[in-house]
Amino acid sequence: MSSNEIENNIDTKLRAGSRYFLNSNIVPSKAIEISYSNPNLIIRSGLAESILNNVEKIDAGYRFGRIDGSPNLDADYLRASSIYKEKIEEAISNGYVEVEESEIYLQTTQIVQNKLIEQHLLRPFWLPEVSTELTNDWLQSSHYGGASYLKNKNYPSCKNCKHPLTHLLQLNLSELPENFDFTIREGALKIYYCVDQSGDCELFDPKQNANSPNYFCTYVPVEELENIVEYPEYGENSDYVIFSPVQIKSWNYGGEELPDEEYLTNFMPQISSLFTKVEKHAHTFFEIPYESDKLGGWPLSAGFDEIAKCKECSQPMTNIYHLDPYAYVEFSPASVIGRVFICPNHKEEIFFTYNYF
């Protein structure tokens, strides 16, 4: 059998022998398998490349029991075997650890899963540090509540019940954490919502989203920030539902999180199928994302059945904020999760949706 034929049939030519797995701290994607009793002395990389770094200088002659193409197979086999043993022992001393055959696949699937998580699923999130002690510039800063809007403009009202909308959130985009992966770093976005207690404005189809009559989203350009003022007629002493203002003073890094299983299954089916395969061996379990108010991270799915897309470019919008119903403003008599999306390319395109749970 020629060398090429042996190469092409490497899987069928391997015999039982000692197996070694490369320590994941060095190169976590390669494995080595060798049998000292196999005359072919095949070294095999079962996971990635054909030859391991620490033994890559062994030429094809050694791999098939020959030295420099010598026809004396018996004598050269013994020499090749000795050289192999030295090389393997050297590799082990440099970080290879011996494991049972069954562990190779287990460790491999864990590596594959870790790479998937690292590249596609881990998202950082930040938690707001809030205070009811307001600074002089709180109207331009990130805050909850209050009754703020641009001066000389009509305060937003519900198209359904005609009552003034309740201001939920203002995010000053220049105040967002430096490590938050978002391109727009100026201006502010504002979210208003109808909290009419009659129930008429609570009963609507969340799939309407931007066409819904009972909330309003807007982007305020940086040059207009100074024009944000309070509307005292809609303040705390009015008959309307207005929340006391709470200022976001800073952002605390909360860590990295994974999407919940429902989100992964509905919106990332290809990656979900890969995880289904490796989870049988790697035993990784997904926890639900952090549930309170947060910047970035993953939205809690809770029946959320669509991905927000920009009306201008049709690209998926960035999940920028997650609103919990009872964190800093109790913005609904029911249990509601709010999600704020914005297009990184078209900052005027803001998408707010909420679901009951």
ZIPE-V522954 format. One record per helix or strand. SS is the DSSP state (h for helix, s for strand). FROM is the first residue (numbers start at 0). LEN is the number of residues. If there is no record, write none. Layout:
SS,FROM,LEN / SS,FROM,LEN
This chain:
h,2,6 / h,9,4 / s,18,4 / s,30,3 / s,43,1 / h,52,3 / h,59,4 / h,72,21 / s,95,3 / h,100,21 / s,122,9 / s,142,2 / s,147,3 / s,156,1 / s,163,1 / s,165,7 / h,172,3 / s,187,6 / h,205,6 / s,214,6 / h,221,6 / s,227,3 / h,231,3 / s,245,12 / h,260,7 / h,268,14 / s,293,3 / s,308,1 / s,315,1 / s,317,7 / s,335,7 / s,349,7
